[in-house]
Amino acid sequence: MTGIDPMAYLEKVSFNLPNLTTNGQIMPVLEELENLYKVLDPEFRHLADQLIETLRGRLTPESDNLH
């Protein structure tokens, strides 16, 4: 995640959270947050934790997996 300001990215995700409603919108952001988490200063990981938890809670089961 070279060249990305982690705090600015967390703020951007937080601001756009209401618009992230489908798995297709959530998954790319969730993957980026999980990658960012690895390099994020431990002091700020709680902020990413909150966003990750919220996004995971919004994921819906794919119909193909309901068999």
mmCIF file of the N, C-alpha and C atoms, coordinates in Angstrom:
data_MODEL
# 
_entry.id   MODEL 
# 
loop_
_atom_site.group_PDB 
_atom_site.id 
_atom_site.type_symbol 
_atom_site.label_atom_id 
_atom_site.label_alt_id 
_atom_site.label_comp_id 
_atom_site.label_asym_id 
_atom_site.label_entity_id 
_atom_site.label_seq_id 
_atom_site.pdbx_PDB_ins_code 
_atom_site.Cartn_x 
_atom_site.Cartn_y 
_atom_site.Cartn_z 
_atom_site.occupancy 
_atom_site.B_iso_or_equiv 
_atom_site.pdbx_formal_charge 
_atom_site.auth_seq_id 
_atom_site.auth_comp_id 
_atom_site.auth_asym_id 
_atom_site.auth_atom_id 
_atom_site.pdbx_PDB_model_num 
ATOM 1   N N  . MET A 1 1  ? 0.835   -1.174  0.000  1.00 0.00 ? 1  MET A N  1 
ATOM 2   C CA . MET A 1 1  ? 0.000   0.000   0.000  1.00 0.00 ? 1  MET A CA 1 
ATOM 3   C C  . MET A 1 1  ? 0.884   1.242   0.000  1.00 0.00 ? 1  MET A C  1 
ATOM 4   N N  . THR A 1 2  ? 1.917   1.182   -0.753 1.00 0.00 ? 2  THR A N  1 
ATOM 5   C CA . THR A 1 2  ? 2.846   2.280   -0.852 1.00 0.00 ? 2  THR A CA 1 
ATOM 6   C C  . THR A 1 2  ? 2.156   3.522   -1.402 1.00 0.00 ? 2  THR A C  1 
ATOM 7   N N  . GLY A 1 3  ? 2.434   4.665   -0.770 1.00 0.00 ? 3  GLY A N  1 
ATOM 8   C CA . GLY A 1 3  ? 1.902   5.927   -1.244 1.00 0.00 ? 3  GLY A CA 1 
ATOM 9   C C  . GLY A 1 3  ? 0.518   6.262   -0.714 1.00 0.00 ? 3  GLY A C  1 
ATOM 10  N N  . ILE A 1 4  ? -0.037  5.395   0.097  1.00 0.00 ? 4  ILE A N  1 
ATOM 11  C CA . ILE A 1 4  ? -1.369  5.648   0.650  1.00 0.00 ? 4  ILE A CA 1 
ATOM 12  C C  . ILE A 1 4  ? -1.222  6.145   2.081  1.00 0.00 ? 4  ILE A C  1 
ATOM 13  N N  . ASP A 1 5  ? -1.920  7.213   2.395  1.00 0.00 ? 5  ASP A N  1 
ATOM 14  C CA . ASP A 1 5  ? -1.973  7.723   3.758  1.00 0.00 ? 5  ASP A CA 1 
ATOM 15  C C  . ASP A 1 5  ? -3.007  6.885   4.507  1.00 0.00 ? 5  ASP A C  1 
ATOM 16  N N  . PRO A 1 6  ? -2.564  6.032   5.425  1.00 0.00 ? 6  PRO A N  1 
ATOM 17  C CA . PRO A 1 6  ? -3.505  5.126   6.100  1.00 0.00 ? 6  PRO A CA 1 
ATOM 18  C C  . PRO A 1 6  ? -4.657  5.835   6.799  1.00 0.00 ? 6  PRO A C  1 
ATOM 19  N N  . MET A 1 7  ? -4.376  6.918   7.465  1.00 0.00 ? 7  MET A N  1 
ATOM 20  C CA . MET A 1 7  ? -5.433  7.630   8.177  1.00 0.00 ? 7  MET A CA 1 
ATOM 21  C C  . MET A 1 7  ? -6.430  8.247   7.201  1.00 0.00 ? 7  MET A C  1 
ATOM 22  N N  . ALA A 1 8  ? -5.946  8.770   6.108  1.00 0.00 ? 8  ALA A N  1 
ATOM 23  C CA . ALA A 1 8  ? -6.837  9.342   5.093  1.00 0.00 ? 8  ALA A CA 1 
ATOM 24  C C  . ALA A 1 8  ? -7.702  8.245   4.482  1.00 0.00 ? 8  ALA A C  1 
ATOM 25  N N  . TYR A 1 9  ? -7.129  7.073   4.277  1.00 0.00 ? 9  TYR A N  1 
ATOM 26  C CA . TYR A 1 9  ? -7.902  5.971   3.712  1.00 0.00 ? 9  TYR A CA 1 
ATOM 27  C C  . TYR A 1 9  ? -8.984  5.511   4.687  1.00 0.00 ? 9  TYR A C  1 
ATOM 28  N N  . LEU A 1 10 ? -8.627  5.383   5.963  1.00 0.00 ? 10 LEU A N  1 
ATOM 29  C CA . LEU A 1 10 ? -9.614  4.995   6.975  1.00 0.00 ? 10 LEU A CA 1 
ATOM 30  C C  . LEU A 1 10 ? -10.747 6.020   7.041  1.00 0.00 ? 10 LEU A C  1 
ATOM 31  N N  . GLU A 1 11 ? -10.396 7.281   6.946  1.00 0.00 ? 11 GLU A N  1 
ATOM 32  C CA . GLU A 1 11 ? -11.411 8.342   6.963  1.00 0.00 ? 11 GLU A CA 1 
ATOM 33  C C  . GLU A 1 11 ? -12.316 8.254   5.734  1.00 0.00 ? 11 GLU A C  1 
ATOM 34  N N  . LYS A 1 12 ? -11.722 7.985   4.577  1.00 0.00 ? 12 LYS A N  1 
ATOM 35  C CA . LYS A 1 12 ? -12.489 7.864   3.340  1.00 0.00 ? 12 LYS A CA 1 
ATOM 36  C C  . LYS A 1 12 ? -13.473 6.695   3.433  1.00 0.00 ? 12 LYS A C  1 
ATOM 37  N N  . VAL A 1 13 ? -13.002 5.559   3.929  1.00 0.00 ? 13 VAL A N  1 
ATOM 38  C CA . VAL A 1 13 ? -13.878 4.391   4.071  1.00 0.00 ? 13 VAL A CA 1 
ATOM 39  C C  . VAL A 1 13 ? -15.006 4.706   5.049  1.00 0.00 ? 13 VAL A C  1 
ATOM 40  N N  . SER A 1 14 ? -14.656 5.328   6.155  1.00 0.00 ? 14 SER A N  1 
ATOM 41  C CA . SER A 1 14 ? -15.653 5.671   7.158  1.00 0.00 ? 14 SER A CA 1 
ATOM 42  C C  . SER A 1 14 ? -16.720 6.591   6.574  1.00 0.00 ? 14 SER A C  1 
ATOM 43  N N  . PHE A 1 15 ? -16.305 7.563   5.813  1.00 0.00 ? 15 PHE A N  1 
ATOM 44  C CA . PHE A 1 15 ? -17.227 8.510   5.190  1.00 0.00 ? 15 PHE A CA 1 
ATOM 45  C C  . PHE A 1 15 ? -18.151 7.802   4.191  1.00 0.00 ? 15 PHE A C  1 
ATOM 46  N N  . ASN A 1 16 ? -17.585 6.831   3.440  1.00 0.00 ? 16 ASN A N  1 
ATOM 47  C CA . ASN A 1 16 ? -18.354 6.138   2.406  1.00 0.00 ? 16 ASN A CA 1 
ATOM 48  C C  . ASN A 1 16 ? -19.089 4.904   2.916  1.00 0.00 ? 16 ASN A C  1 
ATOM 49  N N  . LEU A 1 17 ? -18.964 4.601   4.185  1.00 0.00 ? 17 LEU A N  1 
ATOM 50  C CA . LEU A 1 17 ? -19.579 3.412   4.760  1.00 0.00 ? 17 LEU A CA 1 
ATOM 51  C C  . LEU A 1 17 ? -21.068 3.266   4.440  1.00 0.00 ? 17 LEU A C  1 
ATOM 52  N N  . PRO A 1 18 ? -21.862 4.329   4.525  1.00 0.00 ? 18 PRO A N  1 
ATOM 53  C CA . PRO A 1 18 ? -23.293 4.173   4.214  1.00 0.00 ? 18 PRO A CA 1 
ATOM 54  C C  . PRO A 1 18 ? -23.572 3.714   2.782  1.00 0.00 ? 18 PRO A C  1 
ATOM 55  N N  . ASN A 1 19 ? -22.652 3.988   1.866  1.00 0.00 ? 19 ASN A N  1 
ATOM 56  C CA . ASN A 1 19 ? -22.842 3.627   0.466  1.00 0.00 ? 19 ASN A CA 1 
ATOM 57  C C  . ASN A 1 19 ? -22.391 2.211   0.141  1.00 0.00 ? 19 ASN A C  1 
ATOM 58  N N  . LEU A 1 20 ? -21.714 1.560   1.059  1.00 0.00 ? 20 LEU A N  1 
ATOM 59  C CA . LEU A 1 20 ? -21.210 0.207   0.823  1.00 0.00 ? 20 LEU A CA 1 
ATOM 60  C C  . LEU A 1 20 ? -22.254 -0.785  1.324  1.00 0.00 ? 20 LEU A C  1 
ATOM 61  N N  . THR A 1 21 ? -23.058 -1.281  0.406  1.00 0.00 ? 21 THR A N  1 
ATOM 62  C CA . THR A 1 21 ? -24.189 -2.115  0.812  1.00 0.00 ? 21 THR A CA 1 
ATOM 63  C C  . THR A 1 21 ? -24.205 -3.501  0.170  1.00 0.00 ? 21 THR A C  1 
ATOM 64  N N  . THR A 1 22 ? -23.523 -3.682  -0.941 1.00 0.00 ? 22 THR A N  1 
ATOM 65  C CA . THR A 1 22 ? -23.535 -4.981  -1.610 1.00 0.00 ? 22 THR A CA 1 
ATOM 66  C C  . THR A 1 22 ? -22.182 -5.663  -1.439 1.00 0.00 ? 22 THR A C  1 
ATOM 67  N N  . ASN A 1 23 ? -22.187 -6.986  -1.565 1.00 0.00 ? 23 ASN A N  1 
ATOM 68  C CA . ASN A 1 23 ? -20.927 -7.722  -1.472 1.00 0.00 ? 23 ASN A CA 1 
ATOM 69  C C  . ASN A 1 23 ? -19.911 -7.227  -2.487 1.00 0.00 ? 23 ASN A C  1 
ATOM 70  N N  . GLY A 1 24 ? -20.385 -6.895  -3.676 1.00 0.00 ? 24 GLY A N  1 
ATOM 71  C CA . GLY A 1 24 ? -19.493 -6.399  -4.724 1.00 0.00 ? 24 GLY A CA 1 
ATOM 72  C C  . GLY A 1 24 ? -18.824 -5.083  -4.354 1.00 0.00 ? 24 GLY A C  1 
ATOM 73  N N  . GLN A 1 25 ? -19.499 -4.257  -3.576 1.00 0.00 ? 25 GLN A N  1 
ATOM 74  C CA . GLN A 1 25 ? -18.921 -2.992  -3.123 1.00 0.00 ? 25 GLN A CA 1 
ATOM 75  C C  . GLN A 1 25 ? -18.052 -3.209  -1.890 1.00 0.00 ? 25 GLN A C  1 
ATOM 76  N N  . ILE A 1 26 ? -18.471 -4.116  -1.031 1.00 0.00 ? 26 ILE A N  1 
ATOM 77  C CA . ILE A 1 26 ? -17.809 -4.315  0.256  1.00 0.00 ? 26 ILE A CA 1 
ATOM 78  C C  . ILE A 1 26 ? -16.492 -5.081  0.122  1.00 0.00 ? 26 ILE A C  1 
ATOM 79  N N  . MET A 1 27 ? -16.480 -6.146  -0.657 1.00 0.00 ? 27 MET A N  1 
ATOM 80  C CA . MET A 1 27 ? -15.313 -7.029  -0.700 1.00 0.00 ? 27 MET A CA 1 
ATOM 81  C C  . MET A 1 27 ? -14.005 -6.324  -1.087 1.00 0.00 ? 27 MET A C  1 
ATOM 82  N N  . PRO A 1 28 ? -13.977 -5.498  -2.125 1.00 0.00 ? 28 PRO A N  1 
ATOM 83  C CA . PRO A 1 28 ? -12.707 -4.836  -2.462 1.00 0.00 ? 28 PRO A CA 1 
ATOM 84  C C  . PRO A 1 28 ? -12.204 -3.922  -1.335 1.00 0.00 ? 28 PRO A C  1 
ATOM 85  N N  . VAL A 1 29 ? -13.127 -3.224  -0.693 1.00 0.00 ? 29 VAL A N  1 
ATOM 86  C CA . VAL A 1 29 ? -12.752 -2.325  0.401  1.00 0.00 ? 29 VAL A CA 1 
ATOM 87  C C  . VAL A 1 29 ? -12.274 -3.140  1.593  1.00 0.00 ? 29 VAL A C  1 
ATOM 88  N N  . LEU A 1 30 ? -12.955 -4.225  1.881  1.00 0.00 ? 30 LEU A N  1 
ATOM 89  C CA . LEU A 1 30 ? -12.574 -5.092  2.988  1.00 0.00 ? 30 LEU A CA 1 
ATOM 90  C C  . LEU A 1 30 ? -11.188 -5.678  2.761  1.00 0.00 ? 30 LEU A C  1 
ATOM 91  N N  . GLU A 1 31 ? -10.909 -6.113  1.553  1.00 0.00 ? 31 GLU A N  1 
ATOM 92  C CA . GLU A 1 31 ? -9.585  -6.652  1.233  1.00 0.00 ? 31 GLU A CA 1 
ATOM 93  C C  . GLU A 1 31 ? -8.502  -5.590  1.395  1.00 0.00 ? 31 GLU A C  1 
ATOM 94  N N  . GLU A 1 32 ? -8.779  -4.374  0.952  1.00 0.00 ? 32 GLU A N  1 
ATOM 95  C CA . GLU A 1 32 ? -7.807  -3.285  1.109  1.00 0.00 ? 32 GLU A CA 1 
ATOM 96  C C  . GLU A 1 32 ? -7.582  -2.972  2.583  1.00 0.00 ? 32 GLU A C  1 
ATOM 97  N N  . LEU A 1 33 ? -8.650  -2.952  3.368  1.00 0.00 ? 33 LEU A N  1 
ATOM 98  C CA . LEU A 1 33 ? -8.512  -2.686  4.798  1.00 0.00 ? 33 LEU A CA 1 
ATOM 99  C C  . LEU A 1 33 ? -7.687  -3.771  5.483  1.00 0.00 ? 33 LEU A C  1 
ATOM 100 N N  . GLU A 1 34 ? -7.924  -5.021  5.107  1.00 0.00 ? 34 GLU A N  1 
ATOM 101 C CA . GLU A 1 34 ? -7.167  -6.116  5.704  1.00 0.00 ? 34 GLU A CA 1 
ATOM 102 C C  . GLU A 1 34 ? -5.692  -6.041  5.333  1.00 0.00 ? 34 GLU A C  1 
ATOM 103 N N  . ASN A 1 35 ? -5.383  -5.621  4.121  1.00 0.00 ? 35 ASN A N  1 
ATOM 104 C CA . ASN A 1 35 ? -3.980  -5.437  3.722  1.00 0.00 ? 35 ASN A CA 1 
ATOM 105 C C  . ASN A 1 35 ? -3.361  -4.244  4.445  1.00 0.00 ? 35 ASN A C  1 
ATOM 106 N N  . LEU A 1 36 ? -4.112  -3.176  4.567  1.00 0.00 ? 36 LEU A N  1 
ATOM 107 C CA . LEU A 1 36 ? -3.640  -1.987  5.266  1.00 0.00 ? 36 LEU A CA 1 
ATOM 108 C C  . LEU A 1 36 ? -3.359  -2.302  6.731  1.00 0.00 ? 36 LEU A C  1 
ATOM 109 N N  . TYR A 1 37 ? -4.194  -3.133  7.307  1.00 0.00 ? 37 TYR A N  1 
ATOM 110 C CA . TYR A 1 37 ? -4.075  -3.491  8.726  1.00 0.00 ? 37 TYR A CA 1 
ATOM 111 C C  . TYR A 1 37 ? -2.686  -4.047  9.041  1.00 0.00 ? 37 TYR A C  1 
ATOM 112 N N  . LYS A 1 38 ? -2.137  -4.801  8.108  1.00 0.00 ? 38 LYS A N  1 
ATOM 113 C CA . LYS A 1 38 ? -0.824  -5.431  8.309  1.00 0.00 ? 38 LYS A CA 1 
ATOM 114 C C  . LYS A 1 38 ? 0.288   -4.411  8.504  1.00 0.00 ? 38 LYS A C  1 
ATOM 115 N N  . VAL A 1 39 ? 0.146   -3.243  7.903  1.00 0.00 ? 39 VAL A N  1 
ATOM 116 C CA . VAL A 1 39 ? 1.203   -2.228  7.975  1.00 0.00 ? 39 VAL A CA 1 
ATOM 117 C C  . VAL A 1 39 ? 0.794   -1.020  8.815  1.00 0.00 ? 39 VAL A C  1 
ATOM 118 N N  . LEU A 1 40 ? -0.420  -1.048  9.318  1.00 0.00 ? 40 LEU A N  1 
ATOM 119 C CA . LEU A 1 40 ? -0.943  0.064   10.094 1.00 0.00 ? 40 LEU A CA 1 
ATOM 120 C C  . LEU A 1 40 ? -0.277  0.135   11.463 1.00 0.00 ? 40 LEU A C  1 
ATOM 121 N N  . ASP A 1 41 ? 0.013   1.329   11.910 1.00 0.00 ? 41 ASP A N  1 
ATOM 122 C CA . ASP A 1 41 ? 0.562   1.541   13.246 1.00 0.00 ? 41 ASP A CA 1 
ATOM 123 C C  . ASP A 1 41 ? -0.397  0.917   14.262 1.00 0.00 ? 41 ASP A C  1 
ATOM 124 N N  . PRO A 1 42 ? 0.104   0.096   15.169 1.00 0.00 ? 42 PRO A N  1 
ATOM 125 C CA . PRO A 1 42 ? -0.768  -0.548  16.155 1.00 0.00 ? 42 PRO A CA 1 
ATOM 126 C C  . PRO A 1 42 ? -1.659  0.422   16.926 1.00 0.00 ? 42 PRO A C  1 
ATOM 127 N N  . GLU A 1 43 ? -1.217  1.640   17.056 1.00 0.00 ? 43 GLU A N  1 
ATOM 128 C CA . GLU A 1 43 ? -1.989  2.656   17.760 1.00 0.00 ? 43 GLU A CA 1 
ATOM 129 C C  . GLU A 1 43 ? -3.330  2.948   17.069 1.00 0.00 ? 43 GLU A C  1 
ATOM 130 N N  . PHE A 1 44 ? -3.393  2.693   15.763 1.00 0.00 ? 44 PHE A N  1 
ATOM 131 C CA . PHE A 1 44 ? -4.587  3.021   14.986 1.00 0.00 ? 44 PHE A CA 1 
ATOM 132 C C  . PHE A 1 44 ? -5.366  1.795   14.522 1.00 0.00 ? 44 PHE A C  1 
ATOM 133 N N  . ARG A 1 45 ? -4.918  0.609   14.901 1.00 0.00 ? 45 ARG A N  1 
ATOM 134 C CA . ARG A 1 45 ? -5.583  -0.604  14.438 1.00 0.00 ? 45 ARG A CA 1 
ATOM 135 C C  . ARG A 1 45 ? -7.022  -0.709  14.929 1.00 0.00 ? 45 ARG A C  1 
ATOM 136 N N  . HIS A 1 46 ? -7.324  -0.140  16.077 1.00 0.00 ? 46 HIS A N  1 
ATOM 137 C CA . HIS A 1 46 ? -8.697  -0.217  16.577 1.00 0.00 ? 46 HIS A CA 1 
ATOM 138 C C  . HIS A 1 46 ? -9.673  0.466   15.625 1.00 0.00 ? 46 HIS A C  1 
ATOM 139 N N  . LEU A 1 47 ? -9.213  1.488   14.923 1.00 0.00 ? 47 LEU A N  1 
ATOM 140 C CA . LEU A 1 47 ? -10.066 2.174   13.947 1.00 0.00 ? 47 LEU A CA 1 
ATOM 141 C C  . LEU A 1 47 ? -10.372 1.250   12.768 1.00 0.00 ? 47 LEU A C  1 
ATOM 142 N N  . ALA A 1 48 ? -9.341  0.564   12.298 1.00 0.00 ? 48 ALA A N  1 
ATOM 143 C CA . ALA A 1 48 ? -9.536  -0.382  11.199 1.00 0.00 ? 48 ALA A CA 1 
ATOM 144 C C  . ALA A 1 48 ? -10.390 -1.554  11.662 1.00 0.00 ? 48 ALA A C  1 
ATOM 145 N N  . ASP A 1 49 ? -10.189 -2.008  12.903 1.00 0.00 ? 49 ASP A N  1 
ATOM 146 C CA . ASP A 1 49 ? -10.992 -3.106  13.443 1.00 0.00 ? 49 ASP A CA 1 
ATOM 147 C C  . ASP A 1 49 ? -12.477 -2.791  13.361 1.00 0.00 ? 49 ASP A C  1 
ATOM 148 N N  . GLN A 1 50 ? -12.847 -1.590  13.724 1.00 0.00 ? 50 GLN A N  1 
ATOM 149 C CA . GLN A 1 50 ? -14.251 -1.188  13.719 1.00 0.00 ? 50 GLN A CA 1 
ATOM 150 C C  . GLN A 1 50 ? -14.829 -1.224  12.306 1.00 0.00 ? 50 GLN A C  1 
ATOM 151 N N  . LEU A 1 51 ? -14.068 -0.716  11.347 1.00 0.00 ? 51 LEU A N  1 
ATOM 152 C CA . LEU A 1 51 ? -14.534 -0.698  9.964  1.00 0.00 ? 51 LEU A CA 1 
ATOM 153 C C  . LEU A 1 51 ? -14.637 -2.118  9.405  1.00 0.00 ? 51 LEU A C  1 
ATOM 154 N N  . ILE A 1 52 ? -13.632 -2.935  9.680  1.00 0.00 ? 52 ILE A N  1 
ATOM 155 C CA . ILE A 1 52 ? -13.627 -4.314  9.196  1.00 0.00 ? 52 ILE A CA 1 
ATOM 156 C C  . ILE A 1 52 ? -14.818 -5.077  9.770  1.00 0.00 ? 52 ILE A C  1 
ATOM 157 N N  . GLU A 1 53 ? -15.054 -4.918  11.054 1.00 0.00 ? 53 GLU A N  1 
ATOM 158 C CA . GLU A 1 53 ? -16.181 -5.600  11.698 1.00 0.00 ? 53 GLU A CA 1 
ATOM 159 C C  . GLU A 1 53 ? -17.514 -5.167  11.089 1.00 0.00 ? 53 GLU A C  1 
ATOM 160 N N  . THR A 1 54 ? -17.665 -3.875  10.861 1.00 0.00 ? 54 THR A N  1 
ATOM 161 C CA . THR A 1 54 ? -18.903 -3.362  10.261 1.00 0.00 ? 54 THR A CA 1 
ATOM 162 C C  . THR A 1 54 ? -19.104 -3.918  8.858  1.00 0.00 ? 54 THR A C  1 
ATOM 163 N N  . LEU A 1 55 ? -18.048 -3.905  8.057  1.00 0.00 ? 55 LEU A N  1 
ATOM 164 C CA . LEU A 1 55 ? -18.167 -4.401  6.686  1.00 0.00 ? 55 LEU A CA 1 
ATOM 165 C C  . LEU A 1 55 ? -18.439 -5.904  6.654  1.00 0.00 ? 55 LEU A C  1 
ATOM 166 N N  . ARG A 1 56 ? -17.766 -6.664  7.498  1.00 0.00 ? 56 ARG A N  1 
ATOM 167 C CA . ARG A 1 56 ? -18.026 -8.106  7.545  1.00 0.00 ? 56 ARG A CA 1 
ATOM 168 C C  . ARG A 1 56 ? -19.467 -8.382  7.941  1.00 0.00 ? 56 ARG A C  1 
ATOM 169 N N  . GLY A 1 57 ? -20.008 -7.573  8.823  1.00 0.00 ? 57 GLY A N  1 
ATOM 170 C CA . GLY A 1 57 ? -21.391 -7.736  9.242  1.00 0.00 ? 57 GLY A CA 1 
ATOM 171 C C  . GLY A 1 57 ? -22.393 -7.442  8.144  1.00 0.00 ? 57 GLY A C  1 
ATOM 172 N N  . ARG A 1 58 ? -21.982 -6.683  7.152  1.00 0.00 ? 58 ARG A N  1 
ATOM 173 C CA . ARG A 1 58 ? -22.873 -6.337  6.037  1.00 0.00 ? 58 ARG A CA 1 
ATOM 174 C C  . ARG A 1 58 ? -22.840 -7.351  4.911  1.00 0.00 ? 58 ARG A C  1 
ATOM 175 N N  . LEU A 1 59 ? -21.860 -8.229  4.918  1.00 0.00 ? 59 LEU A N  1 
ATOM 176 C CA . LEU A 1 59 ? -21.777 -9.227  3.862  1.00 0.00 ? 59 LEU A CA 1 
ATOM 177 C C  . LEU A 1 59 ? -22.976 -10.161 3.940  1.00 0.00 ? 59 LEU A C  1 
ATOM 178 N N  . THR A 1 60 ? -23.495 -10.490 2.784  1.00 0.00 ? 60 THR A N  1 
ATOM 179 C CA . THR A 1 60 ? -24.617 -11.417 2.730  1.00 0.00 ? 60 THR A CA 1 
ATOM 180 C C  . THR A 1 60 ? -24.153 -12.704 2.066  1.00 0.00 ? 60 THR A C  1 
ATOM 181 N N  . PRO A 1 61 ? -24.731 -13.837 2.459  1.00 0.00 ? 61 PRO A N  1 
ATOM 182 C CA . PRO A 1 61 ? -24.347 -15.110 1.836  1.00 0.00 ? 61 PRO A CA 1 
ATOM 183 C C  . PRO A 1 61 ? -24.668 -15.098 0.342  1.00 0.00 ? 61 PRO A C  1 
ATOM 184 N N  . GLU A 1 62 ? -23.763 -15.660 -0.422 1.00 0.00 ? 62 GLU A N  1 
ATOM 185 C CA . GLU A 1 62 ? -24.005 -15.785 -1.858 1.00 0.00 ? 62 GLU A CA 1 
ATOM 186 C C  . GLU A 1 62 ? -25.012 -16.903 -2.075 1.00 0.00 ? 62 GLU A C  1 
ATOM 187 N N  . SER A 1 63 ? -25.920 -16.735 -3.013 1.00 0.00 ? 63 SER A N  1 
ATOM 188 C CA . SER A 1 63 ? -26.972 -17.726 -3.245 1.00 0.00 ? 63 SER A CA 1 
ATOM 189 C C  . SER A 1 63 ? -26.391 -19.077 -3.647 1.00 0.00 ? 63 SER A C  1 
ATOM 190 N N  . ASP A 1 64 ? -25.223 -19.099 -4.298 1.00 0.00 ? 64 ASP A N  1 
ATOM 191 C CA . ASP A 1 64 ? -24.588 -20.355 -4.688 1.00 0.00 ? 64 ASP A CA 1 
ATOM 192 C C  . ASP A 1 64 ? -24.157 -21.165 -3.478 1.00 0.00 ? 64 ASP A C  1 
ATOM 193 N N  . ASN A 1 65 ? -23.916 -20.516 -2.365 1.00 0.00 ? 65 ASN A N  1 
ATOM 194 C CA . ASN A 1 65 ? -23.443 -21.186 -1.166 1.00 0.00 ? 65 ASN A CA 1 
ATOM 195 C C  . ASN A 1 65 ? -24.571 -21.651 -0.268 1.00 0.00 ? 65 ASN A C  1 
ATOM 196 N N  . LEU A 1 66 ? -25.791 -21.475 -0.658 1.00 0.00 ? 66 LEU A N  1 
ATOM 197 C CA . LEU A 1 66 ? -26.926 -21.814 0.194  1.00 0.00 ? 66 LEU A CA 1 
ATOM 198 C C  . LEU A 1 66 ? -27.395 -23.252 0.021  1.00 0.00 ? 66 LEU A C  1 
ATOM 199 N N  . HIS A 1 67 ? -26.714 -24.060 -0.773 1.00 0.00 ? 67 HIS A N  1 
ATOM 200 C CA . HIS A 1 67 ? -27.135 -25.449 -1.009 1.00 0.00 ? 67 HIS A CA 1 
ATOM 201 C C  . HIS A 1 67 ? -26.772 -26.329 0.159  1.00 0.00 ? 67 HIS A C  1 
# 
